[in-house]
Amino acid sequence: MRHALLLDALFERLGIAELNPAAALGDGSWRDGAGGFASIDPASGEPLAMVARATQDDYEAAVAAALRAFRRWREVPAPQRGLFVRALAEALRARKADLATLITLEVGKIRSEAEGEVQEMIDIADFAVGLSRRLEGSMLPSERPQHRLFEQWHPLGPVALVTAFNFPAAVWAWNAMIAAVCGDSVVWKPSPRAPLTAIAVQRIVDTVAAEHDAAGVCTLLLSDEVWPVVHLAADHRLPLLSFTGSTAVGRHLAPIVAGRFGRCLLECSGNNAVIVDESADLDLALPAIVFGAIGTAGQRCTTTRRLLVHRRRQDELVERLRHAYAQVRIGDPLDSETLLGPLIDEEARRGFENAVHETLVAGGTLLAGGKALAGHGFFVEPTLIAAANDWPVVQRETFAPILHVIGCASLDEAIRLNNAVPQGLSSALFTLDLRHAERFIAASGSDCGIANINVGTSGAEVGAAFGGEKDTGGGREAGSDAWKAYMRRQATTINRGRTLPLAQGIVFAAPGDGAVKRGAQGP
Ligand code: UN1
């Protein structure tokens, strides 16, 4: 076993066993489940540990615990709920290195990016703590005298949370930290490819929850089967389903949630482009493109998959990219020299090979990489291919470090191509031309949820709301006012007068009564 000693020590510190339980009720108690599945180290293909699979009874127990917790938690004042989240942030700070190492082992992202992921958890927790003293509604002018009109926000209920392998901890934090200050509880179903990270996160929650009267606020269900996700989507006790994953799965789940008038927060596929215009500073564009295309081995939903480059800059940029790609160290993601770790599994490696093959058959020109590496683990080369935007392989999201290079004659053409894909998550323009920058972010510019200038497509901060349009699903998570998805809005009108004026000037009175008319005013 690779790094056996490191692994033993890490598992001990993070509370991971050789055979792990299947569900956590958020009060420190865990359930055994039945059967099991392995967490696989993608750098070696070897199993790291076994995890039990949740049963229907475990599902019921987790949802019931979350429901019980919600009924209590919603009554706790929001700033006190914030104290729980603040303690989570402290616990995460203390375990940042260990949790990052586990993320690296389990999903193969390099150490620096794994530490960034834990930092993102801390950042959103800090954000949520501040939010716990805001969650402000709005006071609105009533048209009626001696009336007060306002909106306030109430906790929504237990949130069903389904997350993907590529951000196995941060996306939990985006949801759980915000949900917790909003007064909700969470039933988390993580990716079956990252169960150990989920267990480690839950163990951290367990240490903190008891001290903050937050038992059951964060519950966990582990499974490699499909049914728990479908159950969560169909379960009317869970008013919000927050789902991160492919568009295909999101499209399947959304109607199930809609059928019970539940709410969906979808973070589905991206197919993000960097536009490099004629005026671009390539010293800025180059590292942004390399990080965007190769970071997390091309397995971020924000990964740069298309490069829309002005033809006058194309040769120079491609040459510099090829040079940069040739320097990229592929290998053990724990090694600090490594820039490109493995893909998550064999299926992902095959997906890479198929996509490269399809692009070449369509007429693409291979500019760099193109091969999966032989041997253990699921490694591939960072790949650059000249392609056309309308090819089916370019239109879909392949979770791998493949960058399609597409020449453009103008900014207008580049914006048109940027938008000419089904997905709408992230986009970026490198330019030194103010008019071009403004054009890109205008209403008729990028149609994506994220549109950056001289900043790449990936690596968003938590402060703004994160999400995208079209096939990306339309959800918004993390910062800004994304918290509103986790609460229910209530409009209230209070009458302090002694008469009952109706809105819209309606008079509704029996003749001679006179009590109900517009503008009637009490003493
Ligand atoms: C994801 O890939 O699902 O903007 C999330 C980024 C990260 C989050 C990515 N902060 O790349």
Residues whose N, C-alpha, C, O or C-beta is under 5 A from the ligand:
A	BS01	UN1	F167 Q299 R300 C301 T302 S458 G459 A460
